[in-house]
Amino acid sequence: MSAEKQTTWSYTEALPFEDEVLLRARERSHELGVAPVSTGVGAALTVLAASSKAQTVVEIGTGAGVSGVCLLRGLSRQSVLTTIDIDVDHLRAARQAYSEAGIPGNRTRTISGRAAEVLPRLTDNAYDLVFIDADKPNFAVYTDQAVRLLKPGGLLIVNGALDNGRVADPAAREPLTNTMRQVGKVIRENDELVSALLPTGDGLQLAVKLARR
Ligand SMILES: C[S@@+](CC[C@H](N)C(=O)[O-])C[C@H]1O[C@@H](n2cnc3c(N)ncnc32)[C@H](O)[C@@H]1O
């Protein structure tokens, strides 16, 4: 990355203000060895959640709740976040973050399990927003599931779409980099979706499921 691009990236990541609730959730993330979304991604999630007017949201990769708090802060009081994680300690930390953020318990549904086993049990065309942030090798599987779960007009958000800058480097051929490239390609080539790739954080792949025309 050029020095100017690095400065721009650092500037945009340093801009969002994070309160004590998010800072404590970040601290717990680091204690548990979880990588939370960046500050820029967190702010983008709040804006995207608010603009989508989503009522039903699925998150794959709860972590210690940083992204969940950011999503919930953009959502209306009637909305429900269903969030999936394989690790019960992470889910416990996330519940603590939601509680500290003043989110009533009935607005979050925390599901413990492997996303590949949990997602097929969720209903087709029932969700307004799906956020993918766990288990990169399976992102292609989760993307397929997300398209199935989304209502027409629903929003898909995939975190880490640039794989630390490697996706843009044609010489980088690591399996994870190839997976992220493939996920982007499948999304771009899906006629059911309109999409955009934002360089925020480590890359946010956005896509909206079109109503059938
Ligand atoms: C990058 S962290 C999520 C961070 C979170 N989105 C945040 O910003 O606070 C990835 C999470 O996915 C979980 N995870 C890893 N493999 C998983 C799988 N196969 N199914 C469900 N969750 C998984 C990990 O336990 C970890 O908490």
The ligand as an SDF file (V2000), in Angstrom:
LIG
                    3D

 27 29  0  0  0  0  0  0  0  0999 V2000
  -13.6110  -12.8580   13.5170 C   0  0  0  0  0  0  0  0  0  0  0  0
  -14.4370  -13.5040   14.9050 S   0  0  0  0  0  0  0  0  0  0  0  0
  -15.9790  -12.6230   14.8990 C   0  0  0  0  0  0  0  0  0  0  0  0
  -15.8560  -11.2590   15.4530 C   0  0  0  0  0  0  0  0  0  0  0  0
  -17.1720  -10.5480   15.6530 C   0  0  0  0  0  0  0  0  0  0  0  0
  -17.9230  -10.4970   14.3980 N   0  0  0  0  0  0  0  0  0  0  0  0
  -16.9370   -9.1620   16.1780 C   0  0  0  0  0  0  0  0  0  0  0  0
  -16.6930   -8.2350   15.3950 O   0  0  0  0  0  0  0  0  0  0  0  0
  -16.9680   -8.9960   17.4050 O   0  0  0  0  0  0  0  0  0  0  0  0
  -14.9280  -15.0970   14.3260 C   0  0  0  0  0  0  0  0  0  0  0  0
  -15.8240  -15.8720   15.2750 C   0  0  0  0  0  0  0  0  0  0  0  0
  -16.3030  -16.9900   14.5470 O   0  0  0  0  0  0  0  0  0  0  0  0
  -16.3590  -18.0990   15.3920 C   0  0  0  0  0  0  0  0  0  0  0  0
  -16.2990  -19.3230   14.5410 N   0  0  0  0  0  0  0  0  0  0  0  0
  -15.2050  -19.9040   13.9770 C   0  0  0  0  0  0  0  0  0  0  0  0
  -15.5550  -20.9590   13.2350 N   0  0  0  0  0  0  0  0  0  0  0  0
  -16.9080  -21.0460   13.2980 C   0  0  0  0  0  0  0  0  0  0  0  0
  -17.8700  -21.9150   12.7300 C   0  0  0  0  0  0  0  0  0  0  0  0
  -17.5140  -22.9400   11.9360 N   0  0  0  0  0  0  0  0  0  0  0  0
  -19.1690  -21.7120   13.0120 N   0  0  0  0  0  0  0  0  0  0  0  0
  -19.5610  -20.6880   13.8260 C   0  0  0  0  0  0  0  0  0  0  0  0
  -18.6880  -19.8210   14.3870 N   0  0  0  0  0  0  0  0  0  0  0  0
  -17.3860  -19.9990   14.1330 C   0  0  0  0  0  0  0  0  0  0  0  0
  -15.1940  -17.9490   16.3500 C   0  0  0  0  0  0  0  0  0  0  0  0
  -15.4370  -18.6340   17.5570 O   0  0  0  0  0  0  0  0  0  0  0  0
  -15.1310  -16.4240   16.5110 C   0  0  0  0  0  0  0  0  0  0  0  0
  -15.8400  -16.0220   17.6630 O   0  0  0  0  0  0  0  0  0  0  0  0
  1  2  1  0
  2  3  1  0
  2 10  1  0
  3  4  1  0
  4  5  1  0
  5  6  1  0
  5  7  1  0
  7  8  2  0
  7  9  1  0
 10 11  1  0
 11 12  1  0
 11 26  1  0
 12 13  1  0
 13 14  1  0
 13 24  1  0
 14 15  1  0
 14 23  1  0
 15 16  2  0
 16 17  1  0
 17 18  1  0
 17 23  2  0
 18 19  1  0
 18 20  2  0
 20 21  1  0
 21 22  2  0
 22 23  1  0
 24 25  1  0
 24 26  1  0
 26 27  1  0
M  CHG  2   2   1   9  -1
M  END
$$$$
